Amino acid sequence: MKLGIVADVHCNIAGLRTALDEMGPVDELICAGDAVYQFRFSNDVIELLRERNARYILGNHERVLLSEWGERARSGDGVRKELVDYMASRPFETNTVVDGKKLLLVHGSPYDPHDEYLYPNSPNLQKLSGLDADIVILGHTHYHMALPVGRTLVINPGSAGEARDHRNGFQLSCAVLDTQSGEVTFHHYADPTRPAIDPAIVPQPATNAQSEFRPPENAAWWD
């Protein structure tokens, strides 16, 4: 089974559509939270996630938008109430089983504080090895990663809407997980809402993007 994974779309419908084009046909779409901004809703993004029947969880931005602080933004002119209601019906965390693998989907961290940023080099990432999960999918940091933590495969697709990862030259990204092989493929692409940067004018960081992850040859780790 192929899972297409996005996170942190942040109202960028063009970025989300590009992600779907880049990943190609997938069996299921997963969105690991922050599809919107805390004070801005996107009919287009939420409608597309609903149309795709995405497995969509909420992040810290949805939490604020759905609170008393976000009432003005979510009730503004043009905001479709049925889409806000759909968003509000989504969970903040979900556990499921895919191809016999236990999958945990959460935006920041499954541990308190739940809004902790778990970067690829975060010491607290090792805590995830204690979870009863074969796969953990995160968002929040806007940094892509796929790495084994103990017997758990931890995946963050990066951001499909607001680039912050210097390792891929501040591009957007998404991921595709093959649940049978455990292989993860990343797609990195320019933000279609932003003009191209001339490297002769603005120096660009050296790219060190992860393009894929393959499980170790020891099949027992994944099987």
N, C-alpha and C positions, 0 to 999 in steps of 0.2 A: 504494500500500500504506500502511495506517495502522499505525504502531507506537505502542502504549501504553507509556509509560515511567514507572517508579517507581524510587526509591532510598531508602536509609536508613529502612527500615520499622521496624527495631529492635523486633521482636516485637509490633508494634501491629497485630493482625489486623483490628480494627475500622477502623483507618485505611486499611489495604490494601483492604479490601472497599469502603470508601467511594470510594477512588480508582478502582476498577474500575467502580463505578456512575457516577461523574462522567465518566469518559472514554468510556463507551458502547462499542459494538462496535468492536473493533480486530482487525487481522489477526494481530498478534503482540504478546505482552507481553514487555517488557524490564525486568529489575531490575538496577540498577547497583551492587549490593553493600550490605553491612551490613543484611541482612534480619533479623539477630538482634543480640543484645548479646554482648560478649566473654565474659561469664560467665552468660549466660542464653539458653537455646534456646527456640524456639517450634515445637511440632508443627504448630499451625494455620497459621502463616505459610509454613513450608517445604512443607507438604502442599498448600496452595493454589497456590504457585508450581509445584510439580510437576504438579498437576492441569491447570494452564493451559499446561503445556509451555513455561514462560517461558524466555527466553534470560537466564539468571541467572549473574552472575559474583560472585566473592567480594570482600569488602572487608577492612579492617583488623580489624574485630570478628570476622569469621569466622576470620581468621588466628590470633587469640589463642584463640578457642574450640576450634579444631582442634589447637592445640599442647598441650604437656604442661601448660601453665598452665590450660587449660580442661577437663582430663580430668574433674574432679569435676562440673562443670556439665553436660557433655554425656553423662555416665553416670548422672545422677540419676534418682530414681524418676519414672516417667511419660514419660521421654524415649524416643521411639521410634528404635531403632537404625537401622532402614532409612531413616529420614528424615535422620539424621546422616550416614549413608553417601551418601545422595543429595547432600547439601550438600557433602560432602568431594570428590565427583566433579566439582564445578563448577570451571571455571578462574578464574584471577585476572584474565585479560584475554582478549579474543577479537576476531578480525578476521573480517569477513564482507562479502558483497556483497548489497545489497538494491536492486532496481530499477536495477541498473547502477551504484549508488553504493557506494564503499568505506566501510564503517562500522567504527570502532574503539570498543570498549566497555571501559572501565577505571574503577575506582572513584575513585582519587585523581588520579594523574598518570601518563602513560605514560613520564615521565622520572624518573630517580633524583634526589631521594628520592620514591618512589612514593606515600608518604602525605602529600605536600604538598597544602595546601589551595589550590585555584585558584578564588578568588572572581572575580566579574565585573570587579573593578578590579585584579586581580593582574597585575603586570608580566610574570610568567613565562607568563601565558596566551598571549602572543604567540609563544612557542616552538612552540605547536601548529600554527602555519602551516607549519612545516617537515615535518609528517607526511605520509605518503602515504595520506591519508584525506580523503574528502569530508565525512564526519560523524564527530564525536567525541562520545560520550555519557559523562558523568562523574556522580559523586555526591560524597559525603564532606563537602562544606561545609554541606549543608542549605539552600543558597541557590539559588533558581531562576534560570536564565538561558538565553537563546538568542541567540547573536550570531555574526556572521562574523568569523573570524580568518584573514586572508588569503583563501584559497579554501575554507577549512574551516568548516563550520557546527558550532559547539560548543554542546552542550545539557546542561544540568543540570536535572532536573525538580524540584529541591528535595526535601524530605523528606515521605514518606507516613506517617511514624510519630512524629517528634519535631521539632516546629517550633522553628526558631531564626532565621528570616528576619524582621527587623523591617520590611522593605519591604512585606510583605503582612499586617502586623498579627499576626505570629507564628501564621500558619495553616499547615496542611499543604498540600501541593501535589503535582501530577503533571502529565504532559505527554503530548500526542499529536502525533506527527510524521507529516505526509503526505509520503512519500518522493518522490512525483512532482512536487509543487509546491514542496517545501521549506518549507512553512508549518508552524509550531509553535503549538499552542494549549495554554495553561496552565489548569489548574483549581485554584482555591484554595478550601479548605474548613476548617471548624472541626474540631478533633480530637474525635472522638466519645467518647473516653475521659475527657475533661476537662470540668468544669462550665463553663458560659458565664460570661464575665467581665462584670460590670456596669461599663460605662465611667464611670458616675457615681462609682464607688468607686475603680477602678484606671484612671488615665488611659491611653489607648491611643496608640501612635505613629501618626503620619500614614502612611497606606498609599501605597506607590509600587510596586505590583506590576506585573509584566509580564504582560499577558493573552495576547499573541500575538507572533509574529515572522513577517514576510513578507519573502522575498528581494527585493533591489533589482530594479527593472524591467529591468535589464540581464540578460536570460535567460542569457547566456553564463556568468555567475557560478555558476549552478546547473546548467545543462545541459551 
